[in-house]
Amino acid sequence: MIKPLLVQTGKYFIALTFLVAFAKQALAQTDADAIMIPKNYFCAGAMYSHSDWDHYWEGDFKRTNGNLGHVTTQMGSLMANYGVSDKFNVLVNVPYVATHASAGTLHGQNGLQDLSVFLKYMPFEIPVGKGVISLYGIGGASIPLSNYQADFLPMSIGAHSKNLMGRFLVDYQLKNFFTTASAEYVYRSNITIDRTSYYTTELHYTNQVDLPNIMVYNGRMGYRSESWIAEAVAENYTSLSGFDIRKNDMPFPSNKMNWTTLGVNFKYTFSKPSGLELTAGGDCVISGRNVGQSTIIHGGVYYLFSIKKEKKEKK
């Protein structure tokens, strides 16, 4: 049996860039899969994604806007993962994001977004029948890397908040087939905007904005071997507070932003050259509230290697 812990990987699921297009924190996270790299291994790589939408939800009303046309978001990320032990990994992600609207007068933004760091721990791996159940605990944090403007939706590249994330994940693998489910809580700090007052459902005489915290639910299933990973993914993001975009108004950072996506991911690991990995996939938003109905494609290249030659046989 291929244990999730020992599968070679540099692939981690792409940040949902439609969220960037509506100024939610684009979480280029690696915490939603059951893949670990072994002790003393290092995985580094680059990922590119492209998101596009022309329909969006204003509250629960789906519409288009001739002053926006198609809103696209491009993101390039540098990612790294280090195996402190077989059961404990440290993951880092640095994204560069650019937005663009095909119509109207709003200018896109571009720049470094947020540095994300995650600690991923697998305390238990329990045989159940002919398969194995693995339990994971993941904690993370992110901080803005540049002074980008959060109060310029939908062209902002992020929410400019400091975030703390905690996820519980369970994975069941039977031979080469697996099912994974997880739930994550995202705490987001207040942000400071460049105006002294603003209106939500009431007037606020302050430049501080209280962002909604988020619950994220993720489920995936598919095939996993030493060479291939192919999976179908469903994910739901739910804001725990916030308000709807007012009719014909611009979005605001503290809007309630909910959505559900369906997607697929693929990863291939080469036997020669050993450690080289290619990933590709796509996602689409099937329902939402105050977000764009995005279609997202993504791909990446990664390289996994041992930092200690005497440990190389573990791969």
N, C-alpha and C positions, 0 to 999 in steps of 0.2 A: 504494500500500500504506500502511496505517495503521501507523506504527512505534510500538511500545510506549512509547518515550520521549516521544512527543508527544501521547498520548491524554490528554484532560482527565480529571482524577480528584481526588476528595476521598475516595474510598471506600477503606477499608482493612479487612481482615478482622477481625471481632470477636474479642476475647479469649474463650477457651473457658471459659465460666463454670461448667461442671460441675467444672472443675478447682478453681475457687475454693471450691466447696462442699465439696471434700475437702482444702482448705488447700494446694493446689499454687499456685505463683505464677501468678496470672492474667496472662498476657502479652498485653496489649492491643497487639499488635505490628502493624506495617505492612510487615514484611520478607518476606512469603511470596508477594507478587505481583510482576509484571514491569512495574509502572506507575511512571512518573516524571513529575514536573511540570517545565515549562521554567524556565530561568533567570529570576530576579526575579519569579516567581509565588509566591503564598502561598495555601494552602488551609487553612481552619479549619472545624470543624464539631462536631456533637454526635451521639452514638450511644447507643441504649438496647438492652439485651438482657434476656431473661428465660429462666431455666433452671429445669427441674423434673425431679425424679426421686423414685421411691419404691422402686425395686429398686436394689441395689448388689451389688458383688462383694466378698466377704470372702475374700481370696486368690483362688482360682478358683471359689469357691462363690457362686452367685447367690442372693440372699435379700431379704426385706423385714424391716422392724423397726417393730413397733407403737408403740414409744416415739419414733419420728421421724415416721411418716406420710409426707407429701410434703415434701421439702426443696426450697425455691425460693431462687434467687439472682437478684436484680435488680442491674443495673449501668448506670450512666450515665457516659459518658466524654466529655471534651473532648479533641479531637485537633487537631494542627496539622502542616503540612508546608511547608517552604520550599525552593524551588529555588535553591541556591547557583549551580549551573550546570545545563545540560541533562542532564549525566551524574552530578550529585552533589546529593542531597537530604538534608535534616535533618528528622527526624520526632519529634514529642513527643506523649505520651499521659498523661492524668491521669484515673483512674477513681474513682468513688464506688460502693461495693458495700454491699448489704444482704442478709442471709440470714434465713430463717424456716423453722421446722419446724411442720407442721400438727398434730402430736400430741406428747404427752410434756411434759416440764418444761424442756427446753433452750431458752434464750432466744437469739434471733438476734442477730447483731452488725451494725453498720453503721459506715461511715466512709470516709475517703479511704484508698485502698490504696497503690499504688506509682507513682512517677514513672518513666516509661520514655522513653529517648532513643535514637534510632537514626540511624546514618549509612549512607546507601545509595548505592553507587557502581556505575555501569555502564561498565566499561573497554572492552568490545568489543561491536561490532554487526557481524556477519559475514553477507553474502549467501550462502545455500546453496540452490542450485536456484532455485526461484521464491519462496522464502521468506527469512526473516532469523532468524539465531540471535543472541540477546543473552545476555551473561554478566554476572552481578552479584556483588558482594561486599557483605555487610551486617554491620555490627558494632553492638552496642548494650549498654546498661547500664540497670539499674533499682535504685531505692532506696525503702524504705518512706517514706511521707509522714505517717504517724501511728503512735502507739504501740498498735496493735491487738494482740489476743491471738492468737498463732499456735497455741498448745497448747490448742485448744478445738474439736476437730473433731467433727462436720462443719460446725459453725456459724462457724468462722473465715472471715475475708474474704480471707486470703492467708497466705503462709508467713513473712512478715517477714524475708526474706533479701535480701542484696545479690547481684545477678546480673550476669554478663557473658555475652553471647550473640554467636556468630559463625555466619553462614549463607553458603553458596554456592548460587547459583540460576542455572538455565539456562532460557531461554524460546525457543520456536520459533514464529514467526508466518507463516502462509501466507494471504495476503489478509486476511480478517477472522477466520480461525480460528487458535487458538493452543493450545499445550501447554506447561505450566510444571512443572518439578520442582526441588526444593530439599532440602537437608539442613542442620540447625542443631545446634550444640552449645551447651548451657546450663550454665554453671558457677554453682553456688549456694554462698554462704558459710554458715558455721555460724550458728545462731541461739541466743539465750538464752531459756530458759523459766523460769516462776515456780515451780520446784521444784528441790530439791537432788539428787534422784536419780530415775531412771526405768528401766524394764525394756523391752528390745527382744527380742533373743534371749539377752541376758545383762544383768546388773545394771550400771548406770552410776552412779557417785557423782559427778555433775556436773550443772550446769544448762546445759551446752553440748550442742547437738544437731547432728550432722553430717548435712546433707541430701544426698540422692542428686543427682548431676548427671543431665542429661537429654539424650537425642538426639530430635530432631523431624524427621520426614520428611513432606514435603508434595507432593502432586501435584494439578494442576488442568488442566482443558481446557474450551474453550467458544468463544464468539463475542465479538469485541471490535471496536468501531467508535467513531467520534467521539461518538455518542449513547448507545450501549448497550454494556453488558458483561453477559453471562450465562454462568455457569460452574458446573461440577460440581467438587467438591473432596473429596479424600480425605486424611486426616492421621493420622499415628501418633506417639504420644509413648511413649518407652521410658525408664524409670528405669534407671540404670547400676548401682545398688546398692539397698539397702533390704530390708525384710522384710514379710511378710504381716500383716494384721490378725489378731490372735488371736480365737478363737471367742468370740462375744458380747462382745467388748471394743470400746472406742472406737478410732477411727483415731488414728494418731500422725504428726507431721510427717515422720519419716524412713521411713514406709512406702514400699514399692515401689508406684508408681502408674503403670500402663500402660493405654493405651486407644487405640482406633481409631475415627475418626468419618467419616461421609459427610454431605455437605451441598451446598447450592446457594446462590449469591449473584447478586444482580442490582443493576445501577446504571443510572440514567437521567440524562443530562445535558441540561438544557433549553437550547434556542437562545435563548429569551426567558423570563425574564431570563437573560442570558448568565452562565455560571459557576455557576448553581444546580444542585445534584446531589442526588438521592435514592437511597438504598440500602436493600435488604431482603434477607433470607435466613434460612436455618435449617440446623441440624445435628442429628444424632443419634448417640449412642454405640452402636456395633454390637458391640463386644467390649471387655473391660476386666479389670483386676485391681486390687482395693482402691480402686475409684472408683464413683461413681453412674452408672447408665444414664440419662443426661440427654437431654432434648429441649430444644433451644435455638432461640429465635427472636430476630431482631435487626433493627433498622432505624436509619437515620441521615439527617441532612440536612447538606450541606456547601456551602461557597461558595468558588469559586476566582477569584482576581483578580490583576492585575498591580500591583506596588507602584511601578512606573515607567510612567507614561502612554505614553512613547515606545516601550515594548516591547509594548504591548497587542496589536498586530497579530499577534504570534507565536501567540497562542491560536487 
